Amino acid sequence: MSTGYAEIRDGLLDVVGGLSQMNPDGGSARLGELAEKLRLEQFNLVVMGQFKRGKSTLINALIGAGILPTSILPLTSIVTILQFGETEKAVVHYLNDERREIGFDEIPKFVTERENPENKLGVKDVEVYYPSDFLKDGVRIIDTPGVGSVFQHNTDVAYSFLPYVDAGIFIVTSDPPMGEAEQNFLKNVREHAHKIFFALNKSDLVDPSDLAVAKHFTEDLIKKYMGYEAQLYPVSAKQALHAKMENDAQKLERSGFAAFEKELQHFLHREKGEVFLQAVITALLKITADETMACQLEQKAAELSVQELKEKVAKFEDYARTTQKDRERQRFILDGQIKKLHALIDQDLDALQAGELPALLDKLEGEFAQTLSGRPSSHELEKKLEGYVFDQIKHIFSNFRSAESEKIAAVLETIYLEVAEQTNAAIADIVKMTADLFEVELNPFTRVEKLSSKSDFYFLLRDDPGAIELIGLSLRIALPVMVTKKMILKRVRSAVAERFERHCGRVRYDLVQRIERTTNGFRKQLNEKIEQTLSTIRRALERAVTLKEQSEKAAASTLNDLTQRLSSVDQIRAALIDWQQKAGALEDPGPPAA
């Protein structure tokens, strides 16, 4: 008989409880986090895609209720989170940490561009609680703003939410097909989502033959950007929503939604559960390894005299101070490498300006001559040149930002990997020094993992529709026609150079800020890993000193307890390995109802 998800989850909760009781002074915070993770079982299913693809309608169809607003206007930069609740309610979370409960009919006031333009209300997100079976088992459906809309802040928020994606639903339509904004977004999505489902929405609005062509075309694009063939489900979310609300099984079948939903449910009930459990088991194995190391060290230290023990503890602390100096030197080297990266950005921007700006000015001359041949008015000429320059600058910086961010990400990964290896070596040295000092075999588990591709490094150049603002016509009203038009060219040329330089400055600022945020987070992880190793050893030595200062009878009792604890840790590790194997062979439908 196969082991079910609930049994494995409950077994892991027992493991967490056992480890907490065994050593309440060490690792309690980490164990508390894992216990909460197991109890809540939160899993982010993020719905993504371009503006007006029908994301909100598809979410409404999944839960079988028209909760989210579906407007001809795009959403603002507001993330809407749907999760299970016995009682229907919605809660607005503000950027200032305040919260307010609202009715479902009030949701549009906070998440639509029409009623909350550019998020003037300062909303962080809106949580919706609803008693839908789809939202049980910790599944949270997250509606993100669409990319590629007329509002840049929508695209920014969609990109910023990528690190929180556990699994995704990517929605496209056949008319229009997948555009450049969606293709660029998809290239970033693949670095984050462990599983992506693709839906070709509004299929009921397209002739079957045209739908087949659109499906084949879109599947080719998905394969190109994802690197593998993915199933694309033609659906009509609107038709499916009506079918569920009317309890019409035939209409639901015609919508194509049933097959899509079945596959999604299969993943959430099976694969999702295994991935979730394996992550928890791995974390617990690390804790048991640290606990084993601490127990072994404490046992060995207890064999020494008080004087010998204190001398060795002093030597360990001397070495710990040495590692602190090494960390400071490593931080200095890392800062130097990041400064070199800043200089590289400056060089690339200088090269961009030196190579592209003269060419752009030459093209502007040609555009001016060609436009002038059509005998345009001054106003028409100005508009034509403004549009031409804006498109050219946008194209130049779009290509640059794409190539430069990939280049920087590659350099950062090399830097981080080198520093991570140095940190892992430092952790190994700390453990080896301690093992040699106390003549005991110790095996560390704590280490810095290789830099994940799920880096928080993104670069988005905010294209400003008013970035090429030039002169007003009133300045030239009394001038002869040819003089006026020559003045237009002269001033456009001047504006081009100025705008080009400003764009370079904005690019540099954005890149540097993102590098700094990523580096600070990485540096914090390095320090935490080393401190975790040092604190594990320190706690063991402190307990050994306390043991030696006890009476002979109390010390014997403590040593007996220590032997039992080490045996218990070994049993827990064996149980975890067993749970790990069972989770890999999970066959039941996954988490029970929340």
DATARA-V560681 format. One record per backbone hydrogen bond with DSSP energy under -0.5 kcal/mol. CO is the residue of the C=O (numbers start at 1). NH is the residue of the N-H. If there is no record, write none. Layout:
co-><CO,CO>
nh-><NH,NH>
This chain:
co-><3,4,5,6,7,8,9,10,11,12,13,14,15,16,17,18,19,21,23,27,28,29,30,31,32,33,34,35,36,37,43,43,44,44,44,45,46,46,47,48,49,50,54,55,56,57,58,59,60,60,65,69,74,76,77,79,80,80,81,81,82,83,89,90,91,91,92,92,93,93,94,98,100,102,103,104,106,106,107,107,108,111,112,116,117,119,122,124,125,126,127,128,129,130,130,132,133,135,136,138,139,140,140,141,141,142,142,143,146,147,150,151,151,152,153,154,155,156,157,159,161,162,164,166,166,167,168,168,169,169,170,171,172,176,179,180,181,182,183,184,185,185,186,188,189,189,195,197,198,199,199,200,201,202,203,207,208,209,210,211,212,213,214,215,216,217,218,219,220,221,222,223,231,231,232,233,235,236,237,238,239,240,241,242,243,243,244,247,248,249,250,251,252,252,253,255,256,257,258,259,260,261,262,263,264,265,266,266,267,270,271,272,273,274,275,276,277,278,279,280,281,282,283,284,285,286,287,288,289,290,291,292,293,294,295,296,297,298,300,301,305,306,307,308,309,310,311,312,313,314,315,316,317,318,319,320,321,322,323,324,325,326,327,328,329,330,331,332,333,334,335,336,337,338,339,340,341,342,343,344,345,346,347,348,349,350,351,352,352,353,355,356,357,358,359,360,361,362,363,364,365,366,367,368,369,371,371,372,377,378,379,380,381,382,383,384,385,386,387,388,389,390,391,392,393,394,395,396,397,398,399,400,401,402,403,404,405,406,407,408,409,410,411,412,413,414,415,416,417,418,419,420,421,422,423,424,425,426,427,428,429,430,431,432,433,434,435,435,440,442,447,453,456,460,461,462,463,464,466,472,473,474,476,480,481,482,483,484,485,486,487,488,489,490,491,492,493,494,495,496,497,498,499,500,501,502,503,504,505,506,507,508,509,510,511,512,513,514,515,516,517,518,519,520,521,522,523,524,525,526,527,528,529,530,531,532,533,534,535,536,537,538,539,540,541,542,543,544,545,547,551,552,553,554,555,556,557,558,559,560,561,562,563,564,565,566,567,568,569,570,571,572,573,574,575,576,577,578,579,580,581,582,583>
nh-><587,8,9,10,11,12,13,14,15,16,17,18,19,20,21,22,23,24,26,31,32,33,34,35,36,37,38,39,40,41,45,140,46,166,167,142,48,169,144,171,147,53,58,59,60,61,62,63,64,65,67,71,113,78,79,126,82,143,83,128,141,130,129,102,93,127,94,100,124,125,97,94,92,90,106,107,109,110,110,111,112,76,116,119,120,122,95,79,93,81,91,83,89,85,132,135,136,84,139,43,141,45,142,82,143,47,144,80,149,51,152,154,155,156,157,158,159,160,161,162,164,165,166,194,195,46,170,197,48,171,199,50,201,175,183,184,185,186,187,188,188,189,190,191,192,193,168,170,233,172,201,235,174,205,206,211,212,213,214,215,216,217,218,219,220,221,222,223,224,225,226,227,198,233,234,200,203,240,241,242,243,244,245,246,247,248,247,249,252,253,254,255,257,258,256,236,260,261,262,263,264,265,266,267,268,269,270,271,272,274,275,276,277,278,279,280,281,282,283,284,285,286,287,288,289,290,291,292,293,294,295,296,297,298,299,300,301,302,303,304,309,310,311,312,313,314,315,316,317,318,319,320,321,322,323,324,325,326,327,328,329,330,331,332,333,334,335,336,337,338,339,340,341,342,343,344,345,346,347,348,349,350,351,352,353,354,355,356,357,357,359,360,361,362,363,364,365,366,367,368,369,370,371,372,373,374,376,375,381,382,383,384,385,386,387,388,389,390,391,392,393,394,395,396,397,398,399,400,401,402,403,404,405,406,407,408,409,410,411,412,413,414,415,416,417,418,419,420,421,422,423,424,425,426,427,428,429,430,431,432,433,434,435,436,437,438,439,440,442,444,449,455,458,462,463,464,465,467,469,475,476,477,479,484,485,486,487,488,489,490,491,492,493,494,495,496,497,498,499,500,501,502,503,504,505,506,507,508,509,510,511,512,513,514,515,516,517,518,519,520,521,522,523,524,525,526,527,528,529,530,531,532,533,534,535,536,537,538,539,540,541,542,543,544,545,546,547,548,549,550,555,556,557,558,559,560,561,562,563,564,565,566,567,568,569,570,571,572,573,574,575,576,577,578,579,580,581,582,583,584,585,585,586>
